[in-house]
Amino acid sequence: MTTFRETICPGVEFSVAPDRMIFAGETRYQTLHVFEHATLGSVLALDHVVQTTTSDEFIYHEMLVHTALLSHAAPEDVLIIGGGDGGTLREVLRHPIRSATMVELDVDVVRHCREHMPSLSAGAFDDPRTHLLFGDGAAFVADTSAQFDVIIIDSTDPIGPGRVLFEEPFFHACNSRLRNGGIMVNQNGTPAFMPEALRDSDRVLGQVFNHHGFFYVPVPTYVSGVMALGWASDSRNLAVLDREWLERRAAATRLETRWYTPATHLGAFAEPPVYTALRSGR
């Protein structure tokens, strides 16, 4: 392969010329590529869609994880659905939690990322607090009796095997697995090129949870540059957190981050009017 191409929408492509193709092949569930690039670093792509790069993965993973865990007063047990590259798990384990249960569909994603992109997990899969399971994340949530303080949906886009993770039955199941004060977060694609994902999630989350909304994160790797992350809870409104309370939570955790701060946390919730209109279908 001389050029890797990702179709963003009809007539729009993202292309990159890998310096070295490390792996290209089929897993049981999807096409998987791992390659290196001088600017992007190591790159993971699934079904010809870039999932993460070592050049800027910390922005996505820090904001997805710390925004959720620091919005909770005292999280102990965290569930991660997806996230086979290990970046979300890595950030979760930087908190003083009791357990992190991770359910990944594709064992080959974990295997190749541990082998070829080890900085993403940084030893997280070997942490004694980690419970790694392979299987259908939606089925796990529907069948388990376990309760969690935070659920993080680090999935692919709502196509192919990841589609079920954006549907109402799955969100109802997640809500039933959250303890009082629990929080769920998920990714909702790039609004500029995936407006339907934002609109659909806005509608479904509003039908399931008492409180929900979105926060926005700049990730250069993702075409259009802005990723929408969703949040939902029956008992906490993340959009009205007290700044001083959040700063105390962050200081107590003593995180050393490259992107996340209480200021970037609160700023991410300032929704531009264009996205407010987009959610309403205008």
C-alpha positions in Angstrom: 0.0 0.0 0.0 1.6 3.3 -1.1 -1.3 5.5 0.2 -3.8 4.9 3.0 -7.2 6.4 2.1 -10.2 7.0 4.4 -13.5 8.1 2.9 -14.9 10.9 5.0 -18.1 11.5 3.0 -18.9 11.4 -0.8 -16.2 13.3 -2.5 -14.0 13.9 0.5 -11.0 11.7 1.4 -8.2 11.7 4.0 -5.1 10.2 2.6 -1.6 9.6 4.1 1.5 7.9 2.7 2.7 5.5 5.4 6.5 5.4 6.0 6.1 1.8 7.1 3.1 -0.5 7.0 3.4 -2.7 10.1 0.2 -4.8 9.7 -2.6 -4.9 7.1 -5.2 -7.7 7.3 -8.5 -9.0 8.3 -9.5 -9.9 11.9 -12.7 -11.9 12.6 -14.7 -8.6 12.7 -13.0 -5.9 10.6 -10.0 -4.8 8.5 -7.1 -3.6 10.6 -4.1 -1.5 9.7 -1.2 -0.4 11.8 1.4 1.9 10.2 4.0 4.5 11.0 4.2 8.1 9.7 6.7 10.7 10.5 4.2 13.3 11.6 1.3 11.2 12.9 3.4 8.6 14.7 1.9 5.1 14.9 -1.5 4.9 13.4 -4.4 2.5 14.0 -7.2 2.2 11.5 -10.2 -0.1 11.5 -12.3 -0.7 8.4 -10.2 2.0 6.7 -11.1 4.6 9.3 -8.3 6.1 11.4 -9.0 5.4 15.1 -6.0 6.9 16.8 -2.5 8.2 16.3 0.3 8.4 18.9 0.8 12.1 17.9 -2.4 13.4 19.5 -4.3 10.4 21.1 -3.7 12.0 24.5 -6.2 14.8 23.7 -9.1 12.4 23.1 -8.3 10.0 25.8 -7.6 12.6 28.5 -10.8 14.5 27.8 -13.0 11.4 27.4 -11.8 9.9 30.7 -10.9 12.8 33.1 -14.0 14.8 32.2 -16.1 11.9 33.4 -14.2 10.7 36.4 -13.5 14.1 37.8 -17.2 15.0 37.4 -18.0 12.1 39.8 -17.5 12.7 43.5 -15.7 9.4 44.2 -15.6 6.8 41.4 -14.6 3.3 42.4 -15.6 1.0 39.6 -15.4 1.9 35.9 -16.6 0.0 32.8 -15.0 0.6 29.4 -16.8 -0.6 26.3 -14.4 -0.8 23.4 -11.1 1.0 23.6 -9.0 -1.9 22.4 -6.0 0.3 21.9 -5.7 0.8 25.7 -5.5 4.5 25.8 -8.8 5.0 27.7 -7.8 2.2 30.2 -4.4 3.9 30.7 -6.1 7.2 31.7 -8.7 5.5 33.9 -6.0 3.8 35.9 -4.4 7.1 36.7 -7.3 7.6 39.2 -7.5 5.9 42.6 -10.2 3.5 41.5 -11.0 0.0 42.7 -11.5 -1.7 39.3 -11.6 -1.1 35.6 -13.6 -3.6 33.6 -13.0 -3.4 29.9 -15.0 -5.3 27.3 -13.5 -5.3 23.8 -15.0 -7.2 20.8 -11.9 -7.8 18.8 -8.9 -9.6 20.5 -6.7 -8.7 17.5 -7.0 -5.0 18.2 -5.7 -5.4 21.7 -3.0 -7.8 20.5 -1.7 -5.6 17.7 -1.8 -2.4 19.8 0.0 -4.0 22.7 2.7 -5.2 20.3 3.0 -2.3 17.9 1.7 0.7 19.8 2.6 -0.1 23.4 2.7 3.6 24.5 -1.1 3.7 24.2 -1.7 1.2 27.0 1.6 1.9 28.8 1.2 -1.3 30.9 -2.5 -0.8 31.7 -3.5 -4.3 30.6 -1.2 -5.7 33.3 -2.5 -3.6 36.1 -4.2 -5.8 38.8 -7.2 -3.5 38.8 -7.9 -4.3 35.1 -10.5 -7.0 34.2 -10.2 -7.5 30.5 -13.0 -9.4 28.7 -13.4 -10.2 25.0 -16.9 -10.2 23.6 -20.0 -8.2 22.7 -20.1 -5.0 24.9 -23.8 -4.5 24.4 -24.5 -8.1 25.5 -22.3 -7.7 28.5 -24.1 -4.6 29.7 -27.5 -6.3 29.1 -26.5 -9.5 31.0 -24.3 -8.4 33.9 -25.6 -7.6 37.3 -22.5 -5.5 38.2 -22.9 -1.9 39.0 -20.5 0.9 38.0 -19.8 4.5 38.9 -18.7 5.5 35.4 -19.3 3.9 32.0 -17.1 5.0 29.1 -18.1 4.0 25.6 -14.9 4.2 23.5 -16.3 2.8 20.3 -15.9 3.0 16.6 -18.4 5.2 14.7 -22.1 4.1 14.4 -21.5 1.8 11.5 -20.7 -1.9 11.3 -20.1 -3.7 14.6 -20.3 -0.4 16.6 -23.8 0.6 15.6 -25.5 -1.2 18.4 -23.6 1.0 20.9 -25.5 4.1 19.8 -29.0 2.6 20.0 -31.7 3.1 22.7 -31.7 -0.4 24.2 -28.0 -0.2 24.9 -28.3 3.2 26.6 -31.2 1.9 28.7 -29.0 -1.1 29.8 -26.1 1.3 30.6 -28.4 3.4 32.7 -29.5 0.4 34.7 -25.8 -0.5 35.4 -25.0 2.9 36.9 -25.0 3.5 40.6 -26.6 6.6 42.0 -24.5 9.5 40.9 -23.2 7.5 37.9 -22.1 9.0 34.7 -21.8 7.7 31.1 -19.7 9.2 28.3 -19.3 8.2 24.7 -17.9 9.4 21.4 -20.2 10.8 18.7 -17.9 11.5 15.7 -17.1 14.8 14.1 -20.2 17.0 13.8 -19.1 18.6 10.6 -19.1 15.4 8.7 -21.3 13.2 10.9 -24.2 15.5 11.9 -26.6 12.6 12.0 -24.6 10.9 14.8 -24.9 14.0 17.0 -28.6 14.4 16.3 -29.4 10.8 16.9 -27.4 10.6 20.1 -29.0 13.8 21.4 -32.5 12.4 20.8 -31.8 8.9 22.2 -29.9 10.1 25.3 -32.6 12.5 26.0 -35.2 9.7 26.0 -33.1 7.6 28.4 -31.4 9.9 30.9 -32.6 12.8 33.0 -29.5 14.9 32.1 -27.4 14.7 28.9 -25.4 16.9 26.6 -22.1 17.1 24.7 -18.6 18.5 25.0 -16.3 19.2 22.2 -12.6 18.3 21.8 -10.1 19.3 19.1 -8.3 16.3 17.8 -6.2 17.1 14.7 -6.1 13.6 13.4 -9.9 13.5 12.9 -10.9 15.3 9.7 -12.7 18.6 10.6 -10.7 18.8 13.8 -13.5 18.7 16.3 -14.8 15.6 18.0 -18.2 15.5 19.9 -18.2 13.6 23.1 -21.5 12.8 24.8 -22.4 12.6 28.5 -25.4 11.4 30.4 -26.6 10.8 33.9 -29.8 10.5 35.9 -28.5 12.4 38.9 -25.7 14.7 37.9 -25.8 17.6 35.4 -22.2 17.9 34.1 -23.0 21.1 32.4 -23.3 23.1 35.6 -20.3 21.8 37.7 -18.9 24.3 40.2 -15.4 25.4 39.0 -13.9 25.5 42.5 -15.2 22.0 43.3 -13.8 20.7 40.0 -10.4 22.3 40.7 -10.3 20.7 44.1 -11.1 17.3 42.6 -8.4 17.6 40.0 -5.8 18.8 42.5 -6.5 15.9 44.8 -6.0 13.4 42.0 -2.6 15.0 41.1 -2.8 14.2 37.5 0.0 15.2 35.1 -1.7 15.8 31.8 -0.8 17.1 28.4 -4.3 18.5 27.5 -6.8 18.1 30.3 -7.2 20.9 32.9 -10.3 22.1 34.8 -10.3 25.0 32.4 -10.2 22.9 29.3 -12.9 20.6 30.9 -15.3 23.5 31.5 -14.5 25.2 28.2 -15.3 22.0 26.3 -18.9 22.4 27.4 -19.3 25.8 25.8 -21.3 24.6 22.8 -21.0 26.8 19.6 -24.4 27.9 18.3 -23.8 26.0 15.0 -23.7 22.7 16.9 -26.8 23.7 19.0 -28.6 24.3 15.7 -27.2 21.1 14.2 -28.6 19.0 17.1 -32.0 20.5 16.5 -31.8 19.7 12.8 -31.4 23.2 11.5 
